[in-house]
Amino acid sequence: MAQARARQKPLREAAKNWIFGLAADTVFHLSELYRFLIRSFRDLCEARGHATHEPQYRNDARWAVQDLEQEREIAPTGRRGEYRRTRPLGRQL
C-alpha cells in the first residue's frame, strides 16, 4: 500500500507542474494531460497498474486537476474534460 502511494505522488506533481506551465487563459483537455504523463513517465504509469476500468495514472491526473480546481488555478469550461488555466503565474512546486 505504501509503495502505491509513493508511485502516485510523482505523477500527480508532474501533472500539476504541466498545468502550471500553461499560459493564462489556455484551454486544455484531460486527454492532453494523459498524453503528457504517458509519454514522459511511461515506467511510472505502467508501474501504477490498472483499476477496474482504466489505468491508475489517469486517476492521478484527475486528482491533480481537482486539487488545482479547488485552489482556483484552473476552471472548467463547461465541456466535459476541458479546463481553462485561470491565473497567469501559478506557484511552482
TITI-203424 format. One record per residue: residue number from 1; x, y, z of N, C-alpha, C, O in turn; residue in one letter. Coordinates in Angstrom, 2 decimals. Example, Ala and Ser with C-alpha at 12.3 -4.5 7.8 and 13.67 -1.06 7.14 Angstrom:
2
<resi = 1 | n_px = 13.19 | n_py = -5.69 | n_pz = 7.80 | ca_px = 12.30 | ca_py = -4.50 | ca_pz = 7.80 | c_px = 13.20 | c_py = -3.30 | c_pz = 7.80 | o_px = 14.24 | o_py = -3.32 | o_pz = 8.46 | resn = A>
<resi = 2 | n_px = 12.85 | n_py = -2.25 | n_pz = 7.08 | ca_px = 13.67 | ca_py = -1.06 | ca_pz = 7.14 | c_px = 12.90 | c_py = 0.03 | c_pz = 7.87 | o_px = 13.41 | o_py = 1.14 | o_pz = 8.04 | resn = S>
% end
This chain:
93
<resi = 1 | n_px = 0.82 | n_py = -1.20 | n_pz = 0.00 | ca_px = 0.00 | ca_py = 0.00 | ca_pz = 0.00 | c_px = 0.86 | c_py = 1.25 | c_pz = 0.00 | o_px = 0.58 | o_py = 2.20 | o_pz = -0.73 | resn = M>
<resi = 2 | n_px = 1.91 | n_py = 1.26 | n_pz = 0.82 | ca_px = 2.78 | ca_py = 2.44 | ca_pz = 0.89 | c_px = 3.52 | c_py = 2.64 | c_pz = -0.42 | o_px = 3.78 | o_py = 3.78 | o_pz = -0.81 | resn = A>
<resi = 3 | n_px = 3.86 | n_py = 1.55 | n_pz = -1.12 | ca_px = 4.54 | ca_py = 1.68 | ca_pz = -2.41 | c_px = 3.62 | c_py = 2.31 | c_pz = -3.44 | o_px = 4.07 | o_py = 3.10 | o_pz = -4.27 | resn = Q>
<resi = 4 | n_px = 2.34 | n_py = 1.99 | n_pz = -3.40 | ca_px = 1.39 | ca_py = 2.58 | ca_pz = -4.34 | c_px = 1.30 | c_py = 4.08 | c_pz = -4.12 | o_px = 1.24 | o_py = 4.84 | o_pz = -5.09 | resn = A>
<resi = 5 | n_px = 1.30 | n_py = 4.52 | n_pz = -2.87 | ca_px = 1.25 | ca_py = 5.96 | ca_pz = -2.58 | c_px = 2.52 | c_py = 6.66 | c_pz = -3.04 | o_px = 2.46 | o_py = 7.79 | o_pz = -3.53 | resn = R>
<resi = 6 | n_px = 3.65 | n_py = 6.00 | n_pz = -2.88 | ca_px = 4.93 | ca_py = 6.60 | ca_pz = -3.28 | c_px = 4.99 | c_py = 6.77 | c_pz = -4.79 | o_px = 5.57 | o_py = 7.74 | o_pz = -5.28 | resn = A>
<resi = 7 | n_px = 4.40 | n_py = 5.85 | n_pz = -5.55 | ca_px = 4.40 | ca_py = 5.97 | ca_pz = -7.02 | c_px = 3.37 | c_py = 6.99 | c_pz = -7.49 | o_px = 3.55 | o_py = 7.59 | o_pz = -8.55 | resn = R>
<resi = 8 | n_px = 2.31 | n_py = 7.20 | n_pz = -6.72 | ca_px = 1.24 | ca_py = 8.10 | ca_pz = -7.13 | c_px = 1.69 | c_py = 9.56 | c_pz = -7.08 | o_px = 1.37 | o_py = 10.33 | o_pz = -7.98 | resn = Q>
<resi = 9 | n_px = 2.41 | n_py = 9.94 | n_pz = -6.06 | ca_px = 2.75 | ca_py = 11.33 | ca_pz = -5.84 | c_px = 3.54 | c_py = 11.95 | c_pz = -7.00 | o_px = 3.19 | o_py = 13.06 | o_pz = -7.41 | resn = K>
<resi = 10 | n_px = 4.57 | n_py = 11.30 | n_pz = -7.54 | ca_px = 5.31 | ca_py = 11.94 | ca_pz = -8.64 | c_px = 4.43 | c_py = 12.23 | c_pz = -9.87 | o_px = 4.60 | o_py = 13.26 | o_pz = -10.52 | resn = P>
<resi = 11 | n_px = 3.51 | n_py = 11.34 | n_pz = -10.17 | ca_px = 2.63 | ca_py = 11.57 | ca_pz = -11.33 | c_px = 1.68 | c_py = 12.74 | c_pz = -11.07 | o_px = 1.42 | o_py = 13.54 | o_pz = -11.96 | resn = L>
<resi = 12 | n_px = 1.19 | n_py = 12.82 | n_pz = -9.88 | ca_px = 0.28 | ca_py = 13.93 | ca_pz = -9.51 | c_px = 1.02 | c_py = 15.26 | c_pz = -9.56 | o_px = 0.50 | o_py = 16.25 | o_pz = -10.06 | resn = R>
<resi = 13 | n_px = 2.24 | n_py = 15.28 | n_pz = -9.03 | ca_px = 3.05 | ca_py = 16.51 | ca_pz = -9.04 | c_px = 3.45 | c_py = 16.89 | c_pz = -10.46 | o_px = 3.46 | o_py = 18.07 | o_pz = -10.81 | resn = E>
<resi = 14 | n_px = 3.77 | n_py = 15.90 | n_pz = -11.29 | ca_px = 4.13 | ca_py = 16.17 | ca_pz = -12.68 | c_px = 2.94 | c_py = 16.76 | c_pz = -13.43 | o_px = 3.11 | o_py = 17.66 | o_pz = -14.25 | resn = A>
<resi = 15 | n_px = 1.75 | n_py = 16.25 | n_pz = -13.17 | ca_px = 0.55 | ca_py = 16.78 | ca_pz = -13.81 | c_px = 0.32 | c_py = 18.24 | c_pz = -13.40 | o_px = -0.03 | o_py = 19.08 | o_pz = -14.23 | resn = A>
<resi = 16 | n_px = 0.52 | n_py = 18.54 | n_pz = -12.11 | ca_px = 0.35 | ca_py = 19.91 | ca_pz = -11.64 | c_px = 1.38 | c_py = 20.84 | c_pz = -12.29 | o_px = 1.04 | o_py = 21.95 | o_pz = -12.70 | resn = K>
<resi = 17 | n_px = 2.61 | n_py = 20.39 | n_pz = -12.37 | ca_px = 3.65 | ca_py = 21.22 | ca_pz = -12.98 | c_px = 3.38 | c_py = 21.48 | c_pz = -14.46 | o_px = 3.66 | o_py = 22.57 | o_pz = -14.96 | resn = N>
<resi = 18 | n_px = 2.83 | n_py = 20.48 | n_pz = -15.16 | ca_px = 2.48 | ca_py = 20.67 | ca_pz = -16.58 | c_px = 1.42 | c_py = 21.76 | c_pz = -16.70 | o_px = 1.50 | o_py = 22.61 | o_pz = -17.59 | resn = W>
<resi = 19 | n_px = 0.43 | n_py = 21.73 | n_pz = -15.83 | ca_px = -0.64 | ca_py = 22.72 | ca_pz = -15.86 | c_px = -0.09 | c_py = 24.10 | c_pz = -15.50 | o_px = -0.47 | o_py = 25.10 | o_pz = -16.12 | resn = I>
<resi = 20 | n_px = 0.80 | n_py = 24.16 | n_pz = -14.50 | ca_px = 1.39 | ca_py = 25.44 | ca_pz = -14.13 | c_px = 2.20 | c_py = 26.05 | c_pz = -15.27 | o_px = 2.35 | o_py = 27.27 | o_pz = -15.34 | resn = F>
<resi = 21 | n_px = 2.70 | n_py = 25.23 | n_pz = -16.16 | ca_px = 3.47 | ca_py = 25.71 | ca_pz = -17.30 | c_px = 2.63 | c_py = 26.33 | c_pz = -18.40 | o_px = 3.17 | o_py = 26.94 | o_pz = -19.32 | resn = G>
<resi = 22 | n_px = 1.33 | n_py = 26.20 | n_pz = -18.32 | ca_px = 0.44 | ca_py = 26.77 | ca_pz = -19.33 | c_px = 0.25 | c_py = 28.26 | c_pz = -19.10 | o_px = 0.24 | o_py = 28.72 | o_pz = -17.96 | resn = L>
<resi = 23 | n_px = 0.09 | n_py = 28.99 | n_pz = -20.18 | ca_px = -0.18 | ca_py = 30.43 | ca_pz = -20.07 | c_px = -1.62 | c_py = 30.64 | c_pz = -19.58 | o_px = -2.46 | o_py = 29.76 | o_pz = -19.69 | resn = A>
<resi = 24 | n_px = -1.87 | n_py = 31.82 | n_pz = -19.04 | ca_px = -3.22 | ca_py = 32.16 | ca_pz = -18.58 | c_px = -4.20 | c_py = 32.08 | c_pz = -19.74 | o_px = -3.85 | o_py = 32.40 | o_pz = -20.88 | resn = A>
<resi = 25 | n_px = -5.40 | n_py = 31.66 | n_pz = -19.46 | ca_px = -6.49 | ca_py = 31.52 | ca_pz = -20.43 | c_px = -6.26 | c_py = 30.42 | c_pz = -21.46 | o_px = -6.98 | o_py = 30.36 | o_pz = -22.46 | resn = D>
<resi = 26 | n_px = -5.28 | n_py = 29.57 | n_pz = -21.24 | ca_px = -5.08 | ca_py = 28.42 | ca_pz = -22.12 | c_px = -6.10 | c_py = 27.36 | c_pz = -21.78 | o_px = -6.28 | o_py = 27.01 | o_pz = -20.61 | resn = T>
<resi = 27 | n_px = -6.75 | n_py = 26.84 | n_pz = -22.79 | ca_px = -7.72 | ca_py = 25.76 | ca_pz = -22.60 | c_px = -7.01 | c_py = 24.44 | c_pz = -22.88 | o_px = -6.32 | o_py = 24.31 | o_pz = -23.90 | resn = V>
<resi = 28 | n_px = -7.18 | n_py = 23.47 | n_pz = -21.99 | ca_px = -6.58 | ca_py = 22.16 | ca_pz = -22.20 | c_px = -7.61 | c_py = 21.09 | c_pz = -21.90 | o_px = -8.58 | o_py = 21.31 | o_pz = -21.17 | resn = F>
<resi = 29 | n_px = -7.39 | n_py = 19.95 | n_pz = -22.46 | ca_px = -8.28 | ca_py = 18.80 | ca_pz = -22.28 | c_px = -7.54 | c_py = 17.74 | c_pz = -21.48 | o_px = -6.31 | o_py = 17.63 | o_pz = -21.57 | resn = H>
<resi = 30 | n_px = -8.26 | n_py = 16.97 | n_pz = -20.72 | ca_px = -7.64 | ca_py = 15.91 | ca_pz = -19.92 | c_px = -6.83 | c_py = 14.95 | c_pz = -20.78 | o_px = -5.81 | o_py = 14.42 | o_pz = -20.32 | resn = L>
<resi = 31 | n_px = -7.26 | n_py = 14.71 | n_pz = -22.00 | ca_px = -6.51 | ca_py = 13.79 | ca_pz = -22.86 | c_px = -5.10 | c_py = 14.30 | c_pz = -23.14 | o_px = -4.18 | o_py = 13.50 | o_pz = -23.30 | resn = S>
<resi = 32 | n_px = -4.91 | n_py = 15.62 | n_pz = -23.20 | ca_px = -3.57 | ca_py = 16.18 | ca_pz = -23.38 | c_px = -2.71 | c_py = 15.91 | c_pz = -22.16 | o_px = -1.52 | o_py = 15.62 | o_pz = -22.28 | resn = E>
<resi = 33 | n_px = -3.30 | n_py = 16.01 | n_pz = -20.99 | ca_px = -2.59 | ca_py = 15.73 | ca_pz = -19.75 | c_px = -2.22 | c_py = 14.25 | c_pz = -19.66 | o_px = -1.10 | o_py = 13.91 | o_pz = -19.27 | resn = L>
<resi = 34 | n_px = -3.15 | n_py = 13.37 | n_pz = -20.02 | ca_px = -2.87 | ca_py = 11.94 | ca_pz = -20.04 | c_px = -1.71 | c_py = 11.64 | c_pz = -20.99 | o_px = -0.80 | o_py = 10.88 | o_pz = -20.66 | resn = Y>
<resi = 35 | n_px = -1.75 | n_py = 12.25 | n_pz = -22.17 | ca_px = -0.72 | ca_py = 12.03 | ca_pz = -23.19 | c_px = 0.65 | c_py = 12.46 | c_pz = -22.66 | o_px = 1.64 | o_py = 11.76 | o_pz = -22.86 | resn = R>
<resi = 36 | n_px = 0.70 | n_py = 13.61 | n_pz = -21.98 | ca_px = 1.96 | ca_py = 14.09 | ca_pz = -21.41 | c_px = 2.51 | c_py = 13.08 | c_pz = -20.40 | o_px = 3.69 | o_py = 12.75 | o_pz = -20.43 | resn = F>
<resi = 37 | n_px = 1.66 | n_py = 12.60 | n_pz = -19.52 | ca_px = 2.11 | ca_py = 11.66 | ca_pz = -18.48 | c_px = 2.63 | c_py = 10.37 | c_pz = -19.07 | o_px = 3.68 | o_py = 9.88 | o_pz = -18.66 | resn = L>
<resi = 38 | n_px = 1.92 | n_py = 9.81 | n_pz = -20.03 | ca_px = 2.33 | ca_py = 8.52 | ca_pz = -20.58 | c_px = 3.60 | c_py = 8.66 | c_pz = -21.41 | o_px = 4.42 | o_py = 7.74 | o_pz = -21.43 | resn = I>
<resi = 39 | n_px = 3.77 | n_py = 9.78 | n_pz = -22.09 | ca_px = 4.99 | ca_py = 9.97 | ca_pz = -22.89 | c_px = 6.20 | c_py = 10.30 | c_pz = -22.03 | o_px = 7.31 | o_py = 9.88 | o_pz = -22.35 | resn = R>
<resi = 40 | n_px = 6.00 | n_py = 11.04 | n_pz = -20.97 | ca_px = 7.12 | ca_py = 11.48 | ca_pz = -20.14 | c_px = 7.46 | c_py = 10.51 | c_pz = -19.01 | o_px = 8.61 | o_py = 10.44 | o_pz = -18.58 | resn = S>
<resi = 41 | n_px = 6.48 | n_py = 9.77 | n_pz = -18.54 | ca_px = 6.66 | ca_py = 8.90 | ca_pz = -17.37 | c_px = 6.09 | c_py = 7.51 | c_pz = -17.61 | o_px = 5.35 | o_py = 6.99 | o_pz = -16.78 | resn = F>
<resi = 42 | n_px = 6.42 | n_py = 6.93 | n_pz = -18.75 | ca_px = 5.85 | ca_py = 5.63 | ca_pz = -19.12 | c_px = 6.07 | c_py = 4.57 | c_pz = -18.03 | o_px = 5.15 | o_py = 3.83 | o_pz = -17.69 | resn = R>
<resi = 43 | n_px = 7.28 | n_py = 4.49 | n_pz = -17.49 | ca_px = 7.57 | ca_py = 3.46 | ca_pz = -16.48 | c_px = 6.73 | c_py = 3.64 | c_pz = -15.23 | o_px = 6.20 | o_py = 2.67 | o_pz = -14.69 | resn = D>
<resi = 44 | n_px = 6.60 | n_py = 4.88 | n_pz = -14.77 | ca_px = 5.77 | ca_py = 5.13 | ca_pz = -13.58 | c_px = 4.31 | c_py = 4.83 | c_pz = -13.86 | o_px = 3.60 | o_py = 4.27 | o_pz = -13.01 | resn = L>
<resi = 45 | n_px = 3.85 | n_py = 5.20 | n_pz = -15.04 | ca_px = 2.44 | ca_py = 4.95 | ca_pz = -15.39 | c_px = 2.16 | c_py = 3.45 | c_pz = -15.44 | o_px = 1.13 | o_py = 2.99 | o_pz = -14.95 | resn = C>
<resi = 46 | n_px = 3.07 | n_py = 2.70 | n_pz = -16.03 | ca_px = 2.87 | ca_py = 1.25 | ca_pz = -16.10 | c_px = 2.98 | c_py = 0.61 | c_pz = -14.72 | o_px = 2.28 | o_py = -0.36 | o_pz = -14.43 | resn = E>
<resi = 47 | n_px = 3.86 | n_py = 1.15 | n_pz = -13.87 | ca_px = 4.01 | ca_py = 0.61 | ca_pz = -12.51 | c_px = 2.75 | c_py = 0.84 | c_pz = -11.67 | o_px = 2.47 | o_py = 0.07 | o_pz = -10.75 | resn = A>
<resi = 48 | n_px = 2.00 | n_py = 1.90 | n_pz = -11.97 | ca_px = 0.77 | ca_py = 2.19 | ca_pz = -11.22 | c_px = -0.29 | c_py = 1.14 | c_pz = -11.47 | o_px = -1.17 | o_py = 0.94 | o_pz = -10.63 | resn = R>
<resi = 49 | n_px = -0.25 | n_py = 0.46 | n_pz = -12.61 | ca_px = -1.19 | ca_py = -0.61 | ca_pz = -12.89 | c_px = -2.54 | c_py = -0.10 | c_pz = -13.37 | o_px = -2.68 | o_py = 1.05 | o_pz = -13.79 | resn = G>
<resi = 50 | n_px = -3.53 | n_py = -0.98 | n_pz = -13.30 | ca_px = -4.87 | ca_py = -0.68 | ca_pz = -13.79 | c_px = -5.89 | c_py = -0.84 | c_pz = -12.68 | o_px = -5.77 | o_py = -1.69 | o_pz = -11.80 | resn = H>
<resi = 51 | n_px = -6.88 | n_py = 0.00 | n_pz = -12.74 | ca_px = -8.06 | ca_py = -0.16 | ca_pz = -11.88 | c_px = -9.02 | c_py = -1.06 | c_pz = -12.65 | o_px = -8.63 | o_py = -1.72 | o_pz = -13.61 | resn = A>
<resi = 52 | n_px = -10.24 | n_py = -1.09 | n_pz = -12.24 | ca_px = -11.23 | ca_py = -1.94 | ca_pz = -12.89 | c_px = -11.45 | c_py = -1.53 | c_pz = -14.34 | o_px = -11.57 | o_py = -2.39 | o_pz = -15.22 | resn = T>
<resi = 53 | n_px = -11.53 | n_py = -0.23 | n_pz = -14.61 | ca_px = -11.92 | ca_py = 0.22 | ca_pz = -15.95 | c_px = -10.87 | c_py = 1.03 | c_pz = -16.68 | o_px = -11.02 | o_py = 1.27 | o_pz = -17.88 | resn = H>
<resi = 54 | n_px = -9.81 | n_py = 1.45 | n_pz = -16.01 | ca_px = -8.83 | ca_py = 2.33 | ca_pz = -16.67 | c_px = -7.49 | c_py = 2.29 | c_pz = -15.95 | o_px = -7.41 | o_py = 1.81 | o_pz = -14.82 | resn = E>
<resi = 55 | n_px = -6.44 | n_py = 2.80 | n_pz = -16.60 | ca_px = -5.13 | ca_py = 2.87 | ca_pz = -15.94 | c_px = -5.17 | c_py = 3.83 | c_pz = -14.75 | o_px = -5.88 | o_py = 4.84 | o_pz = -14.78 | resn = P>
<resi = 56 | n_px = -4.41 | n_py = 3.52 | n_pz = -13.71 | ca_px = -4.40 | ca_py = 4.33 | ca_pz = -12.50 | c_px = -3.79 | c_py = 5.72 | c_pz = -12.71 | o_px = -4.16 | o_py = 6.65 | o_pz = -12.00 | resn = Q>
<resi = 57 | n_px = -2.87 | n_py = 5.88 | n_pz = -13.67 | ca_px = -2.25 | ca_py = 7.19 | ca_pz = -13.85 | c_px = -3.29 | c_py = 8.23 | c_pz = -14.25 | o_px = -3.13 | o_py = 9.41 | o_pz = -13.95 | resn = Y>
<resi = 58 | n_px = -4.34 | n_py = 7.81 | n_pz = -14.90 | ca_px = -5.42 | ca_py = 8.76 | ca_pz = -15.25 | c_px = -6.12 | c_py = 9.26 | c_pz = -14.00 | o_px = -6.51 | o_py = 10.43 | o_pz = -13.92 | resn = R>
<resi = 59 | n_px = -6.27 | n_py = 8.40 | n_pz = -13.03 | ca_px = -6.85 | ca_py = 8.79 | ca_pz = -11.75 | c_px = -5.96 | c_py = 9.83 | c_pz = -11.07 | o_px = -6.45 | o_py = 10.80 | o_pz = -10.51 | resn = N>
<resi = 60 | n_px = -4.64 | n_py = 9.61 | n_pz = -11.12 | ca_px = -3.69 | ca_py = 10.57 | ca_pz = -10.54 | c_px = -3.82 | c_py = 11.93 | c_pz = -11.21 | o_px = -3.79 | o_py = 12.96 | o_pz = -10.54 | resn = D>
<resi = 61 | n_px = -3.97 | n_py = 11.93 | n_pz = -12.53 | ca_px = -4.11 | ca_py = 13.19 | ca_pz = -13.27 | c_px = -5.39 | c_py = 13.92 | c_pz = -12.88 | o_px = -5.38 | o_py = 15.14 | o_pz = -12.70 | resn = A>
<resi = 62 | n_px = -6.48 | n_py = 13.19 | n_pz = -12.74 | ca_px = -7.74 | ca_py = 13.83 | ca_pz = -12.35 | c_px = -7.68 | c_py = 14.38 | c_pz = -10.94 | o_px = -8.27 | o_py = 15.43 | o_pz = -10.66 | resn = R>
<resi = 63 | n_px = -6.97 | n_py = 13.70 | n_pz = -10.03 | ca_px = -6.81 | ca_py = 14.24 | ca_pz = -8.68 | c_px = -6.00 | c_py = 15.53 | c_pz = -8.71 | o_px = -6.30 | o_py = 16.45 | o_pz = -7.96 | resn = W>
<resi = 64 | n_px = -4.99 | n_py = 15.60 | n_pz = -9.56 | ca_px = -4.21 | ca_py = 16.83 | ca_pz = -9.70 | c_px = -5.09 | c_py = 17.96 | c_pz = -10.20 | o_px = -5.01 | o_py = 19.09 | o_pz = -9.72 | resn = A>
<resi = 65 | n_px = -5.94 | n_py = 17.67 | n_pz = -11.17 | ca_px = -6.87 | ca_py = 18.66 | ca_pz = -11.71 | c_px = -7.83 | c_py = 19.11 | c_pz = -10.62 | o_px = -8.11 | o_py = 20.31 | o_pz = -10.48 | resn = V>
<resi = 66 | n_px = -8.34 | n_py = 18.18 | n_pz = -9.84 | ca_px = -9.26 | ca_py = 18.53 | ca_pz = -8.76 | c_px = -8.56 | c_py = 19.42 | c_pz = -7.72 | o_px = -9.15 | o_py = 20.38 | o_pz = -7.24 | resn = Q>
<resi = 67 | n_px = -7.32 | n_py = 19.09 | n_pz = -7.38 | ca_px = -6.57 | ca_py = 19.92 | ca_pz = -6.43 | c_px = -6.44 | c_py = 21.36 | c_pz = -6.95 | o_px = -6.67 | o_py = 22.31 | o_pz = -6.20 | resn = D>
<resi = 68 | n_px = -6.07 | n_py = 21.50 | n_pz = -8.21 | ca_px = -5.86 | ca_py = 22.84 | ca_pz = -8.78 | c_px = -7.18 | c_py = 23.58 | c_pz = -8.97 | o_px = -7.22 | o_py = 24.81 | o_pz = -8.92 | resn = L>
<resi = 69 | n_px = -8.23 | n_py = 22.85 | n_pz = -9.20 | ca_px = -9.55 | ca_py = 23.49 | ca_pz = -9.32 | c_px = -9.97 | c_py = 24.07 | c_pz = -7.97 | o_px = -10.54 | o_py = 25.16 | o_pz = -7.92 | resn = E>
<resi = 70 | n_px = -9.69 | n_py = 23.36 | n_pz = -6.90 | ca_px = -10.01 | ca_py = 23.86 | ca_pz = -5.56 | c_px = -9.15 | c_py = 25.07 | c_pz = -5.20 | o_px = -9.59 | o_py = 25.94 | o_pz = -4.45 | resn = Q>
<resi = 71 | n_px = -7.93 | n_py = 25.12 | n_pz = -5.73 | ca_px = -7.04 | ca_py = 26.26 | ca_pz = -5.48 | c_px = -7.30 | c_py = 27.41 | c_pz = -6.45 | o_px = -6.64 | o_py = 28.44 | o_pz = -6.40 | resn = E>
<resi = 72 | n_px = -8.27 | n_py = 27.23 | n_pz = -7.34 | ca_px = -8.67 | ca_py = 28.22 | ca_pz = -8.33 | c_px = -7.57 | c_py = 28.56 | c_pz = -9.33 | o_px = -7.50 | o_py = 29.68 | o_pz = -9.84 | resn = R>
<resi = 73 | n_px = -6.71 | n_py = 27.59 | n_pz = -9.59 | ca_px = -5.67 | ca_py = 27.75 | ca_pz = -10.61 | c_px = -6.24 | c_py = 27.43 | c_pz = -11.99 | o_px = -5.77 | o_py = 27.94 | o_pz = -13.00 | resn = E>
<resi = 74 | n_px = -7.27 | n_py = 26.59 | n_pz = -12.02 | ca_px = -7.94 | ca_py = 26.23 | ca_pz = -13.27 | c_px = -9.45 | c_py = 26.25 | c_pz = -13.02 | o_px = -9.91 | o_py = 26.21 | o_pz = -11.88 | resn = I>
<resi = 75 | n_px = -10.19 | n_py = 26.31 | n_pz = -14.12 | ca_px = -11.66 | ca_py = 26.31 | ca_pz = -14.02 | c_px = -12.22 | c_py = 25.49 | c_pz = -15.17 | o_px = -11.68 | o_py = 25.52 | o_pz = -16.27 | resn = A>
<resi = 76 | n_px = -13.29 | n_py = 24.75 | n_pz = -14.93 | ca_px = -13.91 | ca_py = 24.00 | ca_pz = -16.02 | c_px = -14.54 | c_py = 24.95 | c_pz = -17.04 | o_px = -15.03 | o_py = 26.02 | o_pz = -16.68 | resn = P>
<resi = 77 | n_px = -14.53 | n_py = 24.55 | n_pz = -18.30 | ca_px = -15.10 | ca_py = 25.39 | ca_pz = -19.35 | c_px = -16.57 | c_py = 25.10 | c_pz = -19.58 | o_px = -17.26 | o_py = 25.86 | o_pz = -20.25 | resn = T>
<resi = 78 | n_px = -17.05 | n_py = 24.00 | n_pz = -19.02 | ca_px = -18.44 | ca_py = 23.61 | ca_pz = -19.26 | c_px = -18.52 | c_py = 22.44 | c_pz = -20.23 | o_px = -19.57 | o_py = 21.82 | o_pz = -20.37 | resn = G>
<resi = 79 | n_px = -17.41 | n_py = 22.14 | n_pz = -20.90 | ca_px = -17.35 | ca_py = 20.97 | ca_pz = -21.77 | c_px = -16.64 | c_py = 19.85 | c_pz = -21.03 | o_px = -15.68 | o_py = 20.10 | o_pz = -20.29 | resn = R>
<resi = 80 | n_px = -17.10 | n_py = 18.65 | n_pz = -21.22 | ca_px = -16.56 | ca_py = 17.51 | ca_pz = -20.48 | c_px = -15.05 | c_py = 17.36 | c_pz = -20.69 | o_px = -14.57 | o_py = 17.27 | o_pz = -21.82 | resn = R>
<resi = 81 | n_px = -14.31 | n_py = 17.33 | n_pz = -19.57 | ca_px = -12.87 | ca_py = 17.09 | ca_pz = -19.61 | c_px = -12.04 | c_py = 18.28 | c_pz = -20.07 | o_px = -10.85 | o_py = 18.13 | o_pz = -20.33 | resn = G>
<resi = 82 | n_px = -12.64 | n_py = 19.45 | n_pz = -20.16 | ca_px = -11.94 | ca_py = 20.63 | ca_pz = -20.65 | c_px = -11.83 | c_py = 21.68 | c_pz = -19.54 | o_px = -12.80 | o_py = 21.95 | o_pz = -18.83 | resn = E>
<resi = 83 | n_px = -10.64 | n_py = 22.25 | n_pz = -19.41 | ca_px = -10.38 | ca_py = 23.23 | ca_pz = -18.35 | c_px = -9.61 | c_py = 24.42 | c_pz = -18.91 | o_px = -8.96 | o_py = 24.32 | o_pz = -19.95 | resn = Y>
<resi = 84 | n_px = -9.72 | n_py = 25.54 | n_pz = -18.21 | ca_px = -9.01 | ca_py = 26.77 | ca_pz = -18.59 | c_px = -8.07 | c_py = 27.16 | c_pz = -17.46 | o_px = -8.45 | o_py = 27.15 | o_pz = -16.29 | resn = R>
<resi = 85 | n_px = -6.84 | n_py = 27.49 | n_pz = -17.84 | ca_px = -5.85 | ca_py = 27.98 | ca_pz = -16.86 | c_px = -6.25 | c_py = 29.39 | c_pz = -16.51 | o_px = -6.34 | o_py = 30.25 | o_pz = -17.39 | resn = R>
<resi = 86 | n_px = -6.50 | n_py = 29.67 | n_pz = -15.22 | ca_px = -7.08 | ca_py = 30.96 | ca_pz = -14.85 | c_px = -6.07 | c_py = 31.99 | c_pz = -14.39 | o_px = -6.27 | o_py = 33.19 | o_pz = -14.61 | resn = T>
<resi = 87 | n_px = -4.99 | n_py = 31.56 | n_pz = -13.75 | ca_px = -4.02 | ca_py = 32.52 | ca_pz = -13.23 | c_px = -2.79 | c_py = 32.58 | c_pz = -14.13 | o_px = -2.34 | o_py = 31.55 | o_pz = -14.62 | resn = R>
<resi = 88 | n_px = -2.24 | n_py = 33.77 | n_pz = -14.34 | ca_px = -1.08 | ca_py = 33.88 | ca_pz = -15.22 | c_px = 0.17 | c_py = 33.22 | c_pz = -14.68 | o_px = 0.92 | o_py = 32.62 | o_pz = -15.44 | resn = P>
<resi = 89 | n_px = 0.40 | n_py = 33.30 | n_pz = -13.39 | ca_px = 1.59 | ca_py = 32.69 | ca_pz = -12.79 | c_px = 1.18 | c_py = 31.90 | c_pz = -11.57 | o_px = 0.85 | o_py = 32.48 | o_pz = -10.53 | resn = L>
<resi = 90 | n_px = 1.19 | n_py = 30.60 | n_pz = -11.68 | ca_px = 0.86 | ca_py = 29.76 | ca_pz = -10.54 | c_px = 2.11 | c_py = 29.52 | c_pz = -9.70 | o_px = 3.23 | o_py = 29.78 | o_pz = -10.14 | resn = G>
<resi = 91 | n_px = 1.90 | n_py = 29.03 | n_pz = -8.51 | ca_px = 3.05 | ca_py = 28.72 | ca_pz = -7.67 | c_px = 3.77 | c_py = 27.51 | c_pz = -8.27 | o_px = 3.14 | o_py = 26.61 | o_pz = -8.82 | resn = R>
<resi = 92 | n_px = 5.05 | n_py = 27.50 | n_pz = -8.15 | ca_px = 5.84 | ca_py = 26.41 | ca_pz = -8.67 | c_px = 6.06 | c_py = 25.36 | c_pz = -7.59 | o_px = 6.34 | o_py = 25.70 | o_pz = -6.44 | resn = Q>
<resi = 93 | n_px = 5.92 | n_py = 24.11 | n_pz = -7.96 | ca_px = 6.09 | ca_py = 23.02 | ca_pz = -7.00 | c_px = 7.52 | c_py = 22.57 | c_pz = -6.97 | o_px = 7.87 | o_py = 21.66 | o_pz = -6.21 | resn = L>
% end
